[in-house]
Amino acid sequence: MTDKSQHLLVGIDLGTSQSAISTSDGDRKVVDSYVGWPVDAVARKILKKEVLFGTDAVENRTMLEVHRPLERGLLKEGSDKDQQAIRELLAHLLELAGADEVRKKGGKVRAVVGVPAEALRVNKQHVRQAMRGLVDGLIIVSEPFAVAYGLDALLHAMVVDVGAGTTDFCVMKGRYPTEEDQRTLTNAGDWVDEQLHTLLAERHPGISVSIHTVRDWKEKHSFIGEESGPITVSVPIAGRPSEIDITEEVRQACESLGPPVAEAMLDLVASVESEYQDKVRHNVILAGGTSRMPGFGAYLERAMDEYGGGKVKVVKDPIYVGADGGLALAQDAPTSDWEKLPD
Amino acid sequence: MIGRRRLKQRLFEGLADDNLELIHNHPRGTIRRQREALSVRRHRTRRFVLAGGTMVVVALAVVTLGIQGNARADRTAATSGEVAASGLIPPPVRTSDEPPSGLAEVLSGEVSHPVGHGVIPLAVHRVVVDAGHGGRDGGAVLPGLGLREKDLTLDIARRLNRLLSRDIEVVMTRTGDDAVPLSERTEIANSSGADLFVSIHVNWLPDREARGFETYYAGATRDPFLEALAAVENRDSGFSVADSRRLLDGIYSDVRRQESRRLAEWVSDALFDTLKTSNPQVVDRGVMRAPFVVLVATDMPAVLAEVACISNDREARLLGLGAYRQRIAEALYRAISGYARELNSSDKGEAA
């Protein structure tokens, strides 16, 4: 048996846009969830790597076969390459966190991996398969539950985790959330990107802009409610560099996210026993990368006004809140709760 | 208002159920629904008992709940009583270390890691090793391969005895093919003043694809299947109704239960770590509570390990190999020494 003091515990938030890891050694890393393989020998020679991750993969995408394995928060089915990508991504995160070194020294690595609230069983099985040989112990957990646990919001609270691929809802009733305690919408950050892309194409028919560029614009300028000033960007239209104002398109795209999220939130509140609904409404936690959108929390609070009011707290560190929650779970989990994975 | 500690415990129970359902591919919520159904049954039983004013019935309900229950496992039919009675008694298990043809690759290239002397600290002086079943009670039987649980458990127990007795005193509940009632086994353990009790069994599961090992410590389970399993293992226990109160006290003795759980976790870890090289598909089916009489009626930390599934064809073949049974014995030895080491260091820490 190994010395238990050598164990490394990690929490992993496997996200559509970014994946983060937090470790019991106090280390935290994040990578964009892109994996790219050189398309040919020439590309491999230039890049000098067998596989690239995150921004490296995006920046060199012309020489790579790039995969973003978690579309809409779920592993794409039926694609061996995407399954390989998810394994590469997990291996990369664990390597960044020093897990390989721990295992080489005979220590054990145990990971709590957060997945979307309503992830399909087949997706969870893919994650289990992907983790074989990478860690010694595994617990798969609903991502919003991990967030709630990390923030110690265990009772009469709701997490609204707005990521890139999915928006996950989880109401905490003092038990591990069941299916009826959770919701997942595919209206999330990527959906806003698509809306913005479509709106811009409709308004400027000759516009030539990639979804990556649109995503960058959204991340810089997104808002719900009052804009802080006009948003102008440079973009080729019919081949000619042009300066355009996209304020209205950004507003429309971002605000289109509000109604479905508010509706699902209120629907879930209604499922709580009536005497606790007020407590839950006043303890809504807005997490996930898209929670940084200015005005989003206030929008959700306004949506609760006619139901007796509510309070939305936006998490301070949306990038790591899920991974930190996973780590908190890993640190508290009884030894017998871990699934032991063979090499 | 529910306490923080209890709240977290409840959350982890749910999380563990969710992961178990994933691992075993059960529909989501299956385990929770079973728990809830059982909770209703137990609540009804408690009300009935309190109305009748007799605690003895409570004890019987907890210890033997499921004996007449509709959840009686398919295992019942597969255990050896019926098979043995049918005249299909196979020859004793081969104890050769030579792998049979076709399975050599399983153990090829793998060197058994001998365990060192003197690694068990003084915190543990005496261990009772209990080879499950024996005599007329053959346990699970696989006639095709000539395997009987009673022979396999005895062989593993003997191997474990050889490893342990280099450092400490070992008490075997049986050394041959003897029928030893469960009450006598626990009496042997309690009268010997042993520090630990380790009972060795081999599993039979209705799902022939299921494989791996399970580790139990004493406790009232919420799983109807485990209660049925305990009922089967507790048959002919030799305990009277008058003993039942003491048995209940045994289940709910918190300190001993915590230590038993800790030992069970060591056993589970060691079995996985040791067996995965010979049996890469080995599955840790979990550390669980169950009211097995040998766990409930013993006074020291006690565990029962179902070390493999004889109902799984591949594991049955592995169990037929002396080398694999040696791995199991080594794993149990490592678990006992690891537990003892941890106990020793925590004692020192507390003393400091």
Boltz contact constraints between the chains, C-beta under 6 A:
constraints:
  - contact:
      token1: [A, 1]
      token2: [B, 270]
      max_distance: 6.0
  - contact:
      token1: [A, 1]
      token2: [B, 334]
      max_distance: 6.0
  - contact:
      token1: [A, 1]
      token2: [B, 338]
      max_distance: 6.0
  - contact:
      token1: [A, 124]
      token2: [B, 22]
      max_distance: 6.0
  - contact:
      token1: [A, 139]
      token2: [B, 19]
      max_distance: 6.0
  - contact:
      token1: [A, 154]
      token2: [B, 7]
      max_distance: 6.0
  - contact:
      token1: [A, 174]
      token2: [B, 7]
      max_distance: 6.0
  - contact:
      token1: [A, 175]
      token2: [B, 10]
      max_distance: 6.0
  - contact:
      token1: [A, 175]
      token2: [B, 14]
      max_distance: 6.0
  - contact:
      token1: [A, 176]
      token2: [B, 11]
      max_distance: 6.0
  - contact:
      token1: [A, 176]
      token2: [B, 14]
      max_distance: 6.0
  - contact:
      token1: [A, 176]
      token2: [B, 15]
      max_distance: 6.0
  - contact:
      token1: [A, 335]
      token2: [B, 265]
      max_distance: 6.0
  - contact:
      token1: [A, 336]
      token2: [B, 265]
      max_distance: 6.0
  - contact:
      token1: [A, 336]
      token2: [B, 287]
      max_distance: 6.0
  - contact:
      token1: [A, 337]
      token2: [B, 16]
      max_distance: 6.0
  - contact:
      token1: [A, 339]
      token2: [B, 23]
      max_distance: 6.0
  - contact:
      token1: [A, 340]
      token2: [B, 272]
      max_distance: 6.0
  - contact:
      token1: [A, 340]
      token2: [B, 284]
      max_distance: 6.0
  - contact:
      token1: [A, 342]
      token2: [B, 276]
      max_distance: 6.0
  - contact:
      token1: [A, 342]
      token2: [B, 280]
      max_distance: 6.0
